Every structure is written in structure tokens, then in C-alpha cells.
Amino acid sequence: VYLDTEFTDLLNPDLISLGMVAANGETLYLEIDDTWTRADCSQFVRDVVLPLLGGGKHACGVAEADERTRAFLERVADEQGVTLFCDSQLDLVMLRKLWGEVGKPAVVTGAMVITLGMQQEMAREDAYEQGLRRHHALDDSIALMRGRQLVKAG
């Protein structure tokens, strides 16, 4: 499962949104609406991230986000469980913060922060050129998966 998060700022981050895409293409996108305010956000986040939020069925409180994330991971897990892939340690920090004291779901058997090579970055860039939005948690997770899949194919 490929993961990306958006958060308020680098110094005191609170989760704003979370996107996940499983290898089978199933997705989860959530926007947290009860733990941060616009004033908590860096100028970059106000200018670039917040305009991409859509609300509606994606908006929920942190408790519901925790439940929905766990249910998604249970649903997409195979017999070996789920390995999470992201491109920043902060994505994992935000997820651990979401899961709180209960901790990670049992189906999560691993988590890796990955760096893409040049060809993989080019594949990720191509995904953005085809319409995915940078700094939108779901689109970023899909772009990461597309870049990473180049490794498996090659």
C-alpha cells in the first residue's frame, strides 16, 4: 500500500489529509477536519495544500479516520499482510499519530520509506503531467506507486 499525507507544517505537524492506494488499485482518501485550523498551517500549506481539499464524503474526524484507515488496510491485506511504502518518514509519523495508543493494525507487517531512481521519478512526473495534483495526498500516493511499479517491471 502506497501512502502519502499532508500536514500543517514541518515544525509542529498535524495531519490534514491521508491518501492510500493498494497494489490492486483500491484507494482511500481522508481529510481530517477536527484537529487543526488554518492558523496552524504554514504559508506553503495555506497556498498549495488547502486549496486542493474537497471536503464532502472525505472529511471526517480523527477517530473516524483511524477506523476507516484500519478497515481499508484489513480489506486490501493479503496473506502476508500489508507493507506500507511512502517517500517521507513524516508520512509514517502522521500515520502513527493517527493510530495513537492502539498502535498499528496487526495486518501492517512492514513500512518502508523509499527513494525513487531517475527513471522512476520520470514515471512519477509523467503521472503528474497526466493530471494528478502535487500535494494532494491521494494523487501523490498514486504517483509514487506509478514510479515504484517501474522497479517491479524492470
N, C-alpha and C positions, 0 to 999 in steps of 0.2 A: 504494500500500500504506500503510495506516494503522498506526502504531507507538505502543506505549506500553511503558515499562519501570518496574520498581520496583527500588529500590536501598537500600543500608544506611542512609545518612544524607546530608545535603546537604554537609557539610564534607569528607568522605572517602568518596565513594560507590563501592560495589562492586555490580555487577549481581546482583540476586536473581531477577528474572523478566522475561520479554520476551513481549509479545503483538503479533501482526501479523494484519491482515485485509486481503485483497486486494479490489479492487472487485467481483470475481466472487463474493465471499463465502467463499473459501477462507481458512482460518485456520492460524496457527502459535502454539503456546503452549509456552514452555520455562521451567523453573525450574532455575537454576544451583545445584549442590549442593557445589561443591568450592573456592570462592574466598572464602567469607565464613562467619562464625559469628554466632550470636545476640548475642554480646557486641559485635560490630561495629555493631550496629543501634541507631538512635535509639529512644527510648521510643515515639515515634509508630509507627515501623515494627514494633516488637515488639507493640504493642497492636492495630494496624489491618491491617498488610500480612501479617505472618507467619501469622495465623490463616486467611487465605484460601488459603494454599499447600496443594496436594493431593498433591504428590509423584507416585509411580507412574510412568507412561509419560512424564510431562512432565519429570521430574527427570533431569538429566544434568550432566556436567562441562562446563567452558568450551570445551574442544576440540570435543566433540560438538555443543554449542550453536552454535559457529561453523559447523560443517559443515551442520547442519540448517537454519540460517538461510540460508546460501548456496544450498542445494538448494531451499528454499521460494521464494526470490526468482527463481531460474532458472526454476522451474516456472510461476510466475504472470506472468513478464515477457511483454510483447507486443513488437511490432517496434520500438517506441520505447524499450523498456527499462522501468525501474521508477522512479517518483518516490515518495519516502517523505514522508509527512505525519505530523507529531506536534505536540503543543501545548507542548513544552518543549525547550529546547536541550540539557538534560541527557539526554533520550532519545537524541539523536544522539551525544552524548559517550559514553554507555554502549555504544551500538552500535559506535562506532569502537574503543572499548577492547576489545570482544569480538573484533572482526576483527583487532586487533593489527597487527603489522608487514606482514602480507599486504595489508592495506587493504581497501577496499570492493570488492564484486564488480563486475565490468565491466557487469552489467545495471543497476546503480543509476546512473541518469543525472541524478538530482537529489534534493534533500532540502529540505523547507520546514517551518519552524516556523509554524504557523497560529494565528490568533486567531479565534474564532467570534463572530459578531454575536449580538444578543439573541435573535432567532428561532432561530438555530442552537443557541444554548445551551439554549433551551427544548426543542428536539428532543433534545438530548443528555440533558437532565434527564428527559425522558419515557422515554428508554431505560433510565435507572436505575430509574424508577418501575415499569417493566415487568419488573424483576428482575435487571438487570445490577448487578454489585457494584463500587462505587467502590474504587479502589486495588487492583484485580485487573488485571494488565497486559492480558490478552486482553479482558476486559469493557470496560476503559477505551478500548482501541483501537476496539472495535465502536461504543461510544457516540460517539467522536469522528467515526467515519465517518458515523454516522447524522446527526449535526449538520452535518457538511460536505456531505452529499448534498443538504441543503436548498438550498445555494447553486446546485448544478447544476440542480435542478428549477425554481428561481425565477429 
